[in-house]
């Protein structure tokens, strides 16, 4: 009798089947993604040069656009061709290019221009921190101080003033539309005093005061930010008699009592800074005061590629993060806020409606 048995399902495994080869579309797509920096650089070049402003309402010859911009026609043609492969401009023949919906948003005069956002997201410092993402993932800490020798905002204001100006313009253009949406969204029934915490120029506050003549409002932000508040809120402005400008850091103190506390898109630092800010709100407010937190959510967005990219950039530069619905609810509840409702302000922003508990 043989001492060896024939292989069975239990005694020997069948040879492993070779892994299926990647399909041509997968190979092509991954190669394109690996060169993603080229797309970002091309958009930055177009925004910096003002290419979208040089292309008219009808198809524009490359030589005419080049003459208007003071650049060489051949490399401009190469830039436009690269951008058109992403749907930014379109080639129409006869060496002419025309606008698309995306390219129009790079115009300086576009109603919802993204030109400054495009410049901000591709600023020189971004190209130095992105390669350190593996280190940030390994340690869970921001890498900015290791790369530049100081924290992000001090670096921006001390060493990169032009980048700081781009940041201010980008935040202003981004805030303008979201402020209009927020003003339309908020119900201020029974509210006489509102404070916009970390509200930048105060566009949302100014919009609320214009829409609701019974309201008085306070803008609280860092001294250099409040100094550049919307002209309508500053002394001599049309809303100045109902507006108060308070320089300060909400992570340190919120010396304002109000019926409604508005916190929009600033709770993206480390969790400890967020905890301090929310604790300061609860400390300043009387029981029953409303607190509305408005955030982009990383788990509920029509543009996950954008929100997850911003989430990673926050990790790199300040050690912060975009919130999920659950992470925001947890931090607010921990602070002593009763969240009654979470509603979309627009497709990109969600409002957490809460009340300070007794």
PEBEL-V307826 format. One line per field, one symbol per residue. psi: psi as a letter, one per 30 degrees, with the letter a starting at -180 (. if undefined). Layout:
psi = ???
//
This chain:
psi = kkfklkklfffkklkkkkkkkkleeeeeeeeeeegeeeeeeeeeeeeefheeffkaflkkkeeeeeeefhlkeefeeeeeeeeffggjlkkflhhlkllleeeeffkegkehkgeeeeeefglefefffefgeeeeeefglkfeeeefglleeeeefefieeeeeeeeeeeeeefeeeeeeeefekjgkgkfkkkjkhgbfgeeeeeeeeejffkklkkkllefeefglkffflkflfgefgkkkjkljffekihkklfkkkjkhfhgaleeeeeeeeeeeeefllkfkkjjkklkkfgikfieeeeeeeeeeeeeeggakklleeeeeeeeeefgkjjfkjkkeaffkkkjklkkl.
//
